[in-house]
Amino acid sequence: MTYENDKPLNELLSLGKKVPTVKRGMTINSTCKFTDVHCRSAQEMGEMETHDIQQIIRDAFNAQRLAVILFGVEKDGKVTGCVLNAGKQDNLRLALDTAVQTEFVPPIENILDAIDVQFLPVDGVENTFLIVIRIKQLRNQKYRLESSMLPRKCTIRFGTSITPNFAKLIDAVPPTDSDFNNTTLTTTSSRISEAPELSKLRRPSLSAILSAISDQKALYLWQKAKIDEMGLSAFKAYMTDRMALGTRTHTKVEEMLKIGHNEKELTEIIDAEKNLAIRNYMKSAFPVILKIQNPEISICEKRVRHPLLAYQGRFDAVVKWNDNWTILDWKTAPARSSFSQQREESLSYASYVRQLAAYASAYNYDVRFEDLPIAKQGLLVSLKEDGAPAELYQIPEEEMENTLSDVKEKLREFWSKVTSSKGTNIDFAYKPPI
């Protein structure tokens, strides 16, 4: 007997005993009130992994819904079947049984009562079957998959296609909705210890995240123009020198903070610097150091890790400024940079303020700083390469809080892209459209 007509799904599911075959091209009516139906073509079956089937089974159990997976059904609902010989049928049964028995936490008891697999021959087509996997029993139990409890490792490529950067082997475990919703600039209680199972995870840096989800078109165009002007080798050397200059300047300014308000010693350390560019940046920082209250007790160059929002990095300093503890960021932007020329209107300014707000929240939450003061305000210091006094941008608490909300949206965007990608290499780097 062959099943030829378009029939409701519940009638098809009883075919294991009543009807030995189904007809190729018949249409499956997959609407079923009490059963979730998952139709997959033969090609999709070949692309699916065991874990995909396990997730369907787990979700059905946890939702207390019956479910059926039909392999050999096209998107239009027509049956085409899957080519399987007897050996492949046995292998599929064994793989399903093994996966269900080994992956579920807690273990599934009485598996045969809960799940079965049937192979309904497609009439007139040799070794071709409609495969029916049924979750046919409700369970009053919540299940997890053992493999899903292990974090997935991935590598992030970000920046531009000209000079990409990489964050390697990060753990793709995002913050929870609760973490996003409840995190503010400052914790309402004491600082927080990261959960033990999360503290071992490899987290991306804040700069990598913000770069990955920011529009890098302007940076790409600037890099391309510089390469056209200088050549690729000279450009790479220029960028290496700029990074080294910034690192060295930060080190020297930190030394100045430790000296405090001793103007004689500050002048001596500036004059002793042989690199003209660094010496000019130090001169630019000099009046700022004098305005910082007790600069020698500033908290400088500390690594920080947000216990809830899943990023890490290093902030420049937390200082006392106008009687308020403030997170500070030194910037060594060239005179022709967009930040130096456009100031608050530049895209760089918005990015810098995001960094300040994000680092402030991480510092205020991180239990490693529990004995140190809370920082609610930000101070962006633009050092001048000609030695002129630095430009100061003071970020009040309200703006810092509002900016953190913007940061959290960008973090959500980043993690959404990471978790929706099945690959281990995820490319965020900007490349121009072809």
LINURMO-V616699 format. One record per pair of residues at least 12 apart in sequence whose ideal C-beta (glycine too) atoms are under 6 Angstrom apart, sorted by the first residue. I is the first residue (numbers start at 1). J is the second residue. D is the distance in Angstrom with one decimal. If there is no record, write none. Layout:
i=(I,I)
j=(J,J)
d=(D,D)
This chain:
i=(1,2,2,2,3,3,4,6,8,9,9,9,15,16,21,21,22,22,22,22,23,24,24,25,26,27,27,28,28,34,35,35,36,36,37,38,38,39,39,40,41,42,42,45,45,50,54,54,54,57,58,58,60,61,61,62,64,67,68,69,70,71,72,72,79,81,81,81,81,82,82,83,83,84,85,89,93,96,103,103,104,105,105,113,114,115,116,117,118,119,151,151,152,153,154,154,154,155,155,156,157,157,158,158,158,158,158,159,159,160,160,160,160,160,161,161,162,164,167,167,169,170,170,171,171,172,173,174,174,175,175,175,179,180,183,183,185,185,185,185,186,186,187,191,191,191,192,192,192,193,194,203,203,203,205,205,206,206,206,209,209,212,212,213,213,213,216,220,245,246,248,249,249,249,250,252,252,253,253,254,254,256,257,257,258,260,260,261,270,270,280,280,280,281,281,283,284,284,284,284,285,287,288,288,292,293,298,298,299,300,304,304,304,306,307,315,316,316,316,318,321,324,325,325,326,326,326,327,327,327,327,327,328,329,329,330,331,332,335,352,353,353,354,354,356,357,357,357,357,358,360,361,376,377,378,378,379,380)
j=(19,21,23,123,19,22,23,27,29,29,30,32,120,118,121,123,79,120,122,130,123,122,125,78,79,77,78,73,77,66,66,68,65,67,68,56,69,70,73,71,74,72,82,71,82,99,99,103,145,135,143,145,135,139,143,142,138,135,134,133,132,131,130,131,130,122,128,129,130,129,131,127,128,129,127,119,117,117,145,146,143,144,146,137,137,135,134,133,132,131,171,173,172,169,172,424,426,168,425,426,427,429,208,211,212,428,429,211,429,216,219,220,429,430,429,431,223,429,204,208,202,202,204,201,202,418,201,415,419,308,309,310,308,408,308,309,361,400,401,404,364,374,365,365,367,370,307,365,367,367,307,310,311,312,312,313,311,313,358,311,414,414,428,410,413,414,430,430,277,332,278,278,281,332,330,278,282,285,330,300,301,289,295,298,296,295,296,290,282,283,385,386,387,332,383,387,383,384,387,390,383,389,381,390,319,320,317,319,318,317,362,363,366,362,365,359,328,329,330,375,379,377,373,375,375,377,379,356,359,360,375,378,379,356,380,381,382,383,385,380,395,403,403,407,378,400,403,404,407,407,375,404,397,397,395,400,394,393)
d=(5.4,4.9,5.5,4.6,4.7,4.8,4.6,4.7,5.3,5.8,5.8,4.7,5.8,4.7,4.6,4.3,5.8,5.0,6.0,5.2,5.0,4.9,5.8,5.5,5.1,4.8,5.6,5.6,4.9,5.9,4.4,5.9,5.3,4.3,5.6,5.8,4.6,4.9,4.1,5.2,5.2,5.6,4.3,4.5,5.9,4.8,5.8,5.5,5.5,5.7,5.1,5.8,4.4,4.8,5.2,5.5,5.0,4.3,5.2,4.3,6.0,3.9,4.6,5.9,5.7,3.8,3.9,5.7,5.6,5.9,5.7,5.6,5.4,5.5,5.3,5.5,5.9,5.9,5.2,5.2,5.1,4.7,5.4,5.6,4.3,5.7,5.5,4.9,4.5,5.9,3.9,4.8,4.4,4.9,5.2,5.1,5.6,4.8,5.2,5.5,4.7,5.0,5.8,4.8,4.1,4.4,5.7,5.9,5.4,5.2,5.8,4.4,5.8,4.8,5.2,3.9,4.7,4.5,4.7,4.4,6.0,5.2,4.8,4.0,5.1,5.3,5.7,3.6,5.9,6.0,5.4,5.0,4.2,5.5,5.1,5.8,5.4,5.5,4.8,5.4,4.6,5.4,5.3,5.9,4.5,4.5,4.6,5.3,5.9,4.5,3.9,5.5,5.9,4.8,5.9,5.0,4.6,4.2,5.3,5.8,5.0,5.8,3.8,5.2,5.0,4.9,3.7,5.2,5.9,5.0,5.6,5.3,4.6,5.3,6.0,6.0,5.5,5.0,5.8,4.8,5.9,5.2,4.6,4.9,5.5,5.3,4.0,6.0,4.7,5.9,5.7,6.0,3.8,5.7,4.5,3.9,4.3,4.4,5.7,4.7,5.8,5.0,5.7,5.3,4.8,4.0,5.1,4.5,4.2,4.8,4.4,5.3,5.4,4.0,5.5,4.2,5.7,5.1,5.2,5.0,5.7,5.3,4.3,4.7,5.8,4.5,4.9,5.7,5.9,4.5,4.5,5.4,4.5,5.7,5.5,5.3,5.0,5.3,5.9,5.5,5.9,5.3,5.8,5.2,3.8,4.8,4.0,4.4,5.8,4.8,5.2,5.6,4.4,5.6,3.4,5.5,5.8,4.0)
